[in-house]
Amino acid sequence: MNKMKYVFLLVFLSSFPIKAELLDQIVAVVEEDVILDSELSRESFAVSEKLKQNNVMMPPAFILRKQVLERMIIDKLQRQRAKRAGISVSDDKLQVAVSNIAAQNNLSMDEFRIELESQGMDFGKFQESIRHEIVVNQLRAREIGSRIKVTDREVSHYLETQGRVGQDLVSYRLGHILVSLPEAASSSAIQQALQKADNLVEQLRSGTDFKQLAISQSDGGNALKGGDLGWRNISQIPTLFVDVVTKMSRDQVSEPIRSPSGYHIVKMLDLEGIEKYMVTKTKVRHILIKTNELINDEDAQKRLISLKQRILDGDDFATLAKSHSDDKGSAIKGGNLDWVGPGALVPPFEGAMNKLALNEISEPVQTQFGWHLIQVLERQEQDNSVEHKKNQVREEIRKRKIEEETELWLIRIRNEAFVDVNPDRL
């Protein structure tokens, strides 16, 4: 009986074709996840194709694979952290994000899909890449952005030291190479990194292609873009680089610049000017009626319509605002909000205000604060370069702080993580 079972098993197995298949090799273990050789090969191929399209000289294959692998490791670590933090992106939010990208390219969603597919890109994979980008941005906002603060004193100090208020600004296009150092690096590791940075500077000044050297040697997050930081004004440049960059001329290469994350090398790729910033400012006043348990939306609208008719019949707007408006801050000034620029007021109010002619009184307008009667008193085109510059400085100081902290954060999570790389697969 046992013999018969064994013969039956052999016949059963022989009915299926048995093929020898090579198992996909593990290149790296990243915490509880792995990176397979096939994944690394696909990503390396995609990066190499992009470099070819941009006419960038290709580094040796093993260097490219090493750089791509490091980027994939960092990517895995961020995904894992986001998952543990419960960060996710709903399909609806993803759809809105992709629609916005299509709109920015003046395309409908269907046209955008067709355009991507004509370029050989899978639309589903593109959507997932956007989903991942949103998740990573949310993770960084939570772990880094929430800790970043910019004070009025920092903005004022920058403007005073740079002395650029009301003057034409300069925009810089910078190239960047980072020779990284781990936290609490030994003196020998610091010396080796400095020697490497000095050697890279020497090569660059001798005519070596910057993009090629950045791709093959830089530890910075933009290495695979040839180290190109893009166009930035002075407030967008990392604090560490400012004093050096403002003294550099086109094509000049800096000495190594030390920071907690390592040694930085900067090249001035190009420079250009920035024009003044003009805005329309509006002098506006309003009367606000808030809704509550006693006054509903219909009652609020009726009261404002009645007040509007009284103004049209000759009553003074300011006098009625003082006695009827629930916005006590502006009521004492006759409802006057003074001069406001774009973005200063909530969108429904600003939208209605922008449609009014001078001295025209609006119909009742609803916002989250209640119902408004709006009147535009004056409009002026103003050179808002100074205020715009302050806002730019504030935002860009914040971005700069985030960028600097992100670099340290990425190095830290990489050093703290369990990562085991198989050198035989590189």
C-alpha positions in Angstrom: 0.0 0.0 0.0 2.8 2.4 0.9 4.6 1.5 -2.3 1.4 2.3 -4.4 1.1 5.7 -2.6 4.7 6.5 -3.5 4.2 5.6 -7.2 1.0 7.7 -7.3 2.9 10.7 -5.8 5.6 10.4 -8.5 3.0 10.3 -11.3 1.2 13.3 -9.7 4.3 15.4 -9.5 5.5 14.4 -13.0 2.3 16.0 -14.4 3.6 19.5 -13.4 6.6 21.1 -15.3 9.4 21.8 -12.8 11.6 24.7 -13.8 14.8 25.9 -12.0 14.4 29.5 -11.1 17.0 31.8 -9.6 15.8 33.3 -6.3 15.9 37.1 -6.1 18.8 38.1 -4.0 18.6 40.4 -0.9 20.8 43.4 -1.3 20.0 45.1 2.1 18.1 44.4 5.2 16.5 47.7 6.5 15.0 47.2 9.9 12.0 44.8 9.3 12.1 45.2 5.5 14.5 44.2 2.7 15.7 45.7 -0.6 15.9 43.1 -3.4 18.4 43.0 -6.2 15.6 43.3 -8.8 14.3 46.5 -7.0 17.8 48.0 -6.9 18.4 47.2 -10.6 15.1 48.7 -11.7 15.7 51.9 -9.7 19.3 52.1 -10.9 18.1 51.7 -14.5 15.4 54.4 -14.1 18.0 56.8 -12.6 20.5 56.1 -15.4 17.9 56.8 -18.0 17.1 60.1 -16.5 20.7 61.0 -16.3 21.1 60.2 -20.0 18.1 62.3 -20.9 19.8 65.2 -19.0 23.1 64.6 -20.9 24.9 63.9 -17.6 28.0 61.6 -17.9 27.3 58.3 -16.2 29.4 57.2 -13.2 30.6 53.6 -13.0 27.7 51.2 -12.5 28.8 50.2 -9.0 28.9 53.8 -7.8 25.5 54.5 -9.2 24.1 51.4 -7.6 25.6 52.4 -4.2 24.1 55.9 -4.4 20.7 54.6 -5.5 20.8 51.9 -2.7 21.5 54.6 -0.1 18.5 56.6 -1.3 16.3 53.5 -1.2 17.4 52.8 2.3 16.5 56.3 3.5 13.2 56.0 1.6 12.5 52.7 3.4 13.3 54.2 6.8 10.9 57.1 6.2 8.1 54.8 5.0 8.5 52.7 8.1 8.4 55.7 10.4 5.3 57.1 8.7 3.6 53.7 9.0 4.4 53.5 12.7 3.1 57.1 13.2 -0.2 56.1 11.4 0.4 58.6 8.6 -1.5 57.7 5.4 -3.1 59.5 2.4 -6.7 58.7 1.4 -7.6 58.1 -2.2 -9.7 61.3 -2.2 -6.7 63.4 -1.1 -4.4 61.7 -3.6 -6.9 62.4 -6.4 -7.0 66.1 -5.4 -3.2 66.2 -5.4 -2.9 64.6 -8.8 -5.6 66.8 -10.2 -3.7 69.9 -9.0 -0.6 68.6 -10.8 -2.5 68.2 -14.0 -4.0 71.6 -13.7 -0.6 73.2 -13.2 0.3 71.6 -16.5 -2.9 73.0 -18.1 -4.2 69.5 -18.7 -7.4 67.6 -17.7 -6.9 64.4 -15.7 -7.5 62.3 -18.9 -5.1 64.4 -20.9 -2.5 64.2 -18.1 -2.9 60.4 -18.0 -2.4 60.1 -21.7 0.6 62.5 -21.6 2.3 60.4 -18.9 1.7 57.1 -20.7 3.0 58.6 -23.9 6.3 59.2 -22.0 6.4 55.6 -20.9 5.2 56.2 -17.4 2.6 54.0 -15.7 -0.2 56.2 -14.3 -0.8 54.0 -11.3 2.9 54.0 -10.3 2.9 57.8 -10.7 0.0 58.1 -8.4 1.7 55.9 -5.8 4.8 58.0 -6.0 2.8 61.1 -5.3 1.1 59.3 -2.4 4.5 58.5 -0.9 5.7 62.1 -1.4 2.7 63.4 0.5 3.3 60.8 3.3 7.0 61.7 3.6 6.1 65.5 3.7 3.6 64.9 6.5 6.2 62.8 8.4 8.8 65.5 8.1 6.3 68.2 9.0 5.4 66.3 12.2 9.0 65.3 13.2 10.8 68.5 12.0 8.5 71.3 10.8 6.5 71.5 14.0 9.7 72.3 16.0 10.8 75.1 13.7 10.0 78.7 14.8 11.0 82.0 13.2 10.9 85.1 15.3 10.4 88.8 14.3 13.9 89.4 15.7 15.4 86.9 13.3 13.7 88.5 10.3 14.8 92.0 11.4 18.3 90.9 12.1 18.6 89.3 8.6 17.2 92.4 6.9 19.6 94.7 8.9 22.7 92.6 8.3 22.0 92.0 4.6 20.8 95.6 4.0 18.7 94.6 1.0 15.3 96.1 1.8 14.0 98.1 -1.1 16.9 97.0 -3.3 17.1 94.6 -6.2 17.8 91.1 -5.0 20.1 88.6 -6.5 19.1 85.0 -7.3 21.8 82.3 -7.1 21.9 78.9 -8.8 24.1 76.7 -6.6 25.8 73.3 -7.0 26.3 71.4 -3.7 28.4 68.4 -2.7 28.3 66.9 0.8 31.0 64.7 2.4 29.0 63.5 5.4 30.1 62.7 8.9 28.2 60.7 11.5 27.2 62.2 14.8 30.1 62.2 17.4 32.6 61.4 14.6 36.1 60.6 15.7 39.0 62.9 14.9 40.4 60.5 12.4 37.0 60.3 10.6 36.8 64.1 10.5 40.3 64.3 9.1 39.5 61.7 6.4 36.4 63.6 5.4 38.3 66.9 5.2 41.0 65.3 3.0 38.3 63.9 0.7 36.6 67.3 0.5 39.9 69.1 -0.2 40.6 66.6 -3.0 37.1 67.2 -4.5 37.7 70.9 -4.5 41.0 70.4 -6.2 39.4 68.2 -8.9 36.6 70.7 -9.5 39.1 73.6 -9.8 41.1 71.5 -12.3 38.0 71.3 -14.6 36.3 68.0 -13.5 32.6 68.1 -14.3 30.6 69.2 -11.2 27.5 67.1 -11.9 29.5 64.0 -12.5 31.5 64.4 -9.3 28.3 65.2 -7.3 26.6 62.0 -8.6 29.5 59.8 -7.8 30.8 61.4 -4.6 28.2 63.5 -2.8 26.4 62.2 0.2 23.8 65.0 -0.1 20.1 64.4 -0.8 20.4 66.0 -4.3 23.4 64.0 -5.4 21.5 62.2 -8.2 20.4 65.6 -9.5 24.1 66.4 -10.1 24.1 68.4 -6.8 22.0 71.2 -8.4 20.1 73.2 -5.6 18.3 75.2 -8.2 17.7 79.0 -8.2 17.5 80.6 -4.7 17.6 84.1 -3.4 19.8 84.9 -0.4 17.1 84.1 2.2 16.7 80.6 0.7 20.4 79.7 1.0 21.5 77.7 4.1 22.8 80.1 6.8 26.1 78.3 6.7 26.7 79.2 3.0 25.5 82.9 3.0 28.7 84.7 3.8 30.6 82.5 1.3 28.0 82.6 -1.5 27.6 86.4 -1.5 31.3 86.8 -2.2 31.5 84.2 -5.0 31.5 84.9 -8.7 30.1 82.7 -11.5 31.7 79.2 -11.8 33.7 79.7 -8.6 34.1 76.7 -6.2 34.2 77.3 -2.4 36.6 75.8 0.1 35.0 73.0 2.2 32.5 74.4 4.7 32.1 72.5 8.0 28.7 71.8 9.6 27.4 69.2 12.0 26.5 67.0 9.0 29.9 67.1 7.4 31.8 69.2 4.8 30.0 71.1 2.1 31.4 72.2 -1.2 29.5 74.9 -3.1 29.8 76.0 -6.8 28.3 79.2 -8.2 26.6 77.9 -11.3 24.8 81.1 -12.3 23.4 84.5 -11.0 20.5 86.8 -12.0 18.4 89.7 -10.6 14.9 89.8 -9.1 12.2 92.4 -9.9 10.1 94.5 -7.5 6.9 93.2 -6.1 3.7 95.3 -6.8 0.3 94.6 -5.2 -3.1 96.2 -5.1 -4.1 97.3 -1.5 -7.7 98.1 -0.6 -9.0 100.4 2.1 -12.2 98.7 3.3 -14.8 98.8 6.1 -17.6 96.5 7.1 -20.4 95.8 9.5 -20.5 92.3 11.0 -23.6 90.5 12.4 -22.8 87.2 14.2 -25.3 84.4 14.4 -26.2 82.8 17.7 -29.0 81.1 19.6 -31.2 84.2 19.0 -30.0 85.3 15.5 -30.0 82.8 12.6 -28.6 83.2 9.1 -31.9 84.6 7.8 -32.2 87.2 10.6 -28.6 88.3 10.1 -29.1 88.9 6.4 -32.4 90.8 7.0 -30.6 93.1 9.5 -27.8 93.8 7.0 -30.2 94.4 4.1 -32.0 96.9 6.3 -28.8 98.6 7.3 -27.7 98.8 3.6 -31.0 100.5 2.7 -30.5 103.1 5.5 -27.0 103.9 4.1 -28.4 104.2 0.6 -31.0 106.6 2.0 -28.3 108.8 3.5 -27.4 107.3 6.9 -23.6 107.3 7.7 -21.9 103.9 7.3 -19.5 104.6 10.2 -22.2 105.6 12.6 -24.2 102.5 11.9 -21.1 100.3 12.2 -20.3 101.8 15.6 -23.8 101.0 16.9 -24.6 97.7 15.1 -21.4 95.8 14.2 -20.4 92.8 16.3 -16.7 93.3 15.3 -15.9 95.5 18.3 -12.3 96.0 17.2 -13.3 97.7 13.9 -16.7 99.1 15.2 -15.0 101.8 17.2 -13.3 103.0 14.0 -16.6 103.1 12.0 -16.1 99.5 10.7 -12.7 100.5 9.2 -10.3 97.7 8.6 -7.7 100.1 7.1 -5.5 99.1 4.2 -5.3 95.3 3.5 -3.3 93.4 1.0 -3.9 90.1 -0.9 -4.4 87.2 1.5 -5.0 89.4 4.6 -8.7 88.5 4.9 -10.6 85.3 4.6 -11.3 84.2 1.0 -15.2 84.8 0.9 -14.7 88.3 2.3 -11.7 89.1 0.0 -13.5 87.7 -3.1 -16.6 89.8 -2.5 -14.5 92.9 -1.7 -12.5 92.6 -5.0 -15.7 92.6 -7.0 -16.9 95.9 -5.6 -16.4 99.3 -7.2 -15.3 102.2 -5.1 -17.9 103.2 -2.5 -20.2 100.4 -3.6 -21.8 98.4 -0.8 -22.1 94.6 -1.0 -25.0 92.3 -0.5 -24.7 90.3 2.8 -21.6 88.1 2.6 -21.1 85.0 4.8 -17.8 83.9 6.3 -17.0 81.7 9.3 -17.3 84.8 11.5 -20.8 85.7 10.5 -22.5 87.9 7.9 -20.8 91.1 6.6 -21.8 94.3 4.8 -18.7 95.5 2.9 -17.7 98.8 1.4 -14.5 99.6 -0.5 -13.3 103.1 0.1 -10.0 103.3 -1.9 -7.6 101.1 -3.9 -4.0 101.7 -4.6 -1.2 100.0 -6.5 1.7 99.9 -4.1 5.3 98.8 -4.2 5.1 96.1 -1.6 8.7 94.9 -2.0 9.7 95.6 1.6 6.7 93.8 3.2 6.9 91.0 0.6 10.6 90.7 1.4 9.9 90.4 5.1 7.3 87.6 4.4 9.8 85.9 2.0 12.5 86.1 4.6 10.3 84.7 7.3 9.2 81.8 5.1 12.6 81.1 3.7 14.4 81.2 7.1 11.9 78.6 8.2 12.5 76.5 5.0 16.3 76.9 5.5 16.0 75.7 9.1 13.8 72.8 8.0 16.3 71.9 5.3 19.3 72.0 7.7 17.4 70.0 10.3 16.2 67.5 7.8 19.7 66.7 6.7 20.7 66.0 10.3 17.5 64.1 10.9 18.1 61.8 7.9 21.7 61.1 9.0 20.4 60.4 12.5 17.7 57.9 11.5 20.2 56.2 9.1 22.8 55.8 11.9 20.2 54.6 14.4 18.6 52.1 12.2 19.6 48.4 11.7 20.8 48.3 8.1 22.8 45.3 6.8 24.1 45.7 3.2 25.4 42.7 1.2 28.5 44.1 -0.5 28.6 41.2 -3.0 25.4 42.5 -4.6 26.7 46.1 -5.3 
